[in-house]
Amino acid sequence: MRTPGRHRAERASALVQECLAEAIARQVKDPRVGFVTVTGVTVSPDITHASIRVSVMGSEEEKERALDGLNSAKGFLRSHLAGALKLRVTPELHFSLDRGLEHAQRIDRLLDGLTGDRDP
């Protein structure tokens, strides 16, 4: 059963994801923030915190630099959210790398290796 607070947090998550994805792509000028994709956002039930999962193309060093750039732009992004979403509370932003795509690619490589070892 859905509670009103949970539904509100889910709607807020979707709005935050859409707004941040647009702002990161078009307005963040930090060169460290290159190929960043916002893959998911989870907003706390009281909407005071938002966990943002991002996927970054590149090496481990480039991924860490992109996270540093996003953390450096937190204030700007939070201000952008406050103006765009008109929420009573603007959530604190917490960025983390989403390793789901990397994990899926690794599994594909392992499976390809297994099928390549078999005789037809």
C-alpha positions in Angstrom: 0.0 0.0 0.0 1.3 3.4 -0.9 1.4 6.1 1.7 0.9 9.8 0.7 4.4 10.6 1.9 6.0 7.9 -0.1 4.1 8.9 -3.2 5.3 12.5 -2.7 8.9 11.4 -2.4 8.6 9.3 -5.6 7.2 12.3 -7.5 10.0 14.5 -6.0 12.6 11.9 -7.1 11.4 12.0 -10.7 11.3 15.8 -10.8 14.7 16.1 -9.2 16.2 13.6 -11.7 14.7 15.4 -14.7 15.8 18.9 -13.4 19.4 17.8 -12.5 19.9 15.9 -15.7 19.1 19.0 -17.7 21.1 21.3 -15.5 24.2 19.0 -15.5 24.0 18.7 -19.3 23.4 22.3 -20.2 24.5 24.6 -17.3 27.4 23.0 -15.4 30.5 24.4 -17.0 33.1 22.4 -15.0 35.3 20.5 -17.4 35.5 17.6 -15.0 31.8 17.0 -15.5 31.9 15.6 -19.0 29.9 12.5 -19.9 27.7 12.3 -16.9 24.3 10.6 -17.0 21.9 10.8 -14.0 20.7 7.2 -13.7 18.5 7.5 -10.6 17.5 9.7 -7.7 16.1 8.6 -4.4 14.6 11.3 -2.2 14.1 10.8 1.5 10.4 10.7 2.7 10.8 14.2 4.2 12.5 15.4 1.0 15.5 16.8 2.9 18.1 14.5 1.2 18.5 13.3 -2.4 20.8 10.4 -3.4 21.8 10.9 -7.0 23.3 8.0 -8.9 25.4 8.9 -11.9 27.1 7.0 -14.6 30.3 8.4 -16.0 32.0 7.3 -19.2 35.8 7.0 -18.9 38.6 5.7 -16.6 38.4 5.4 -12.8 40.3 8.7 -12.6 37.8 10.5 -14.9 34.9 9.1 -12.8 36.4 10.4 -9.6 37.1 13.8 -11.2 33.5 13.9 -12.4 32.2 13.2 -8.9 34.6 15.9 -7.6 33.1 18.3 -10.2 29.6 17.4 -9.3 30.3 17.9 -5.6 31.8 21.2 -6.4 28.7 22.2 -8.3 26.3 21.1 -5.5 25.5 24.7 -4.4 24.7 25.8 -7.9 22.6 22.6 -8.6 20.7 23.0 -5.3 19.9 26.6 -6.1 18.7 25.6 -9.6 16.5 23.0 -8.0 15.0 25.5 -5.6 14.1 27.8 -8.4 12.8 25.3 -10.8 10.8 23.0 -8.5 9.3 25.3 -6.0 9.5 22.7 -3.2 9.0 23.8 0.4 12.4 22.2 1.2 15.2 21.8 -1.3 17.0 18.5 -0.6 20.7 18.2 0.2 22.4 16.5 -2.8 24.6 13.3 -2.4 26.3 12.0 -5.5 27.5 8.5 -6.0 28.6 6.4 -9.0 26.2 3.9 -10.4 28.2 0.9 -11.3 25.2 -1.1 -12.6 26.2 -0.7 -16.3 29.8 -1.7 -15.6 28.5 -4.7 -13.7 26.2 -5.7 -16.6 29.1 -5.3 -19.1 31.4 -7.5 -17.0 28.7 -10.2 -16.8 28.3 -10.1 -20.6 32.0 -10.5 -21.1 32.1 -13.4 -18.7 29.2 -15.1 -20.4 30.7 -14.5 -23.8 33.9 -16.2 -22.5 31.9 -19.2 -21.4 30.0 -19.6 -24.6 33.2 -19.1 -26.6 34.9 -22.0 -24.8 32.2 -24.5 -25.9 32.2 -26.5 -29.0 29.2 -26.0 -31.3 
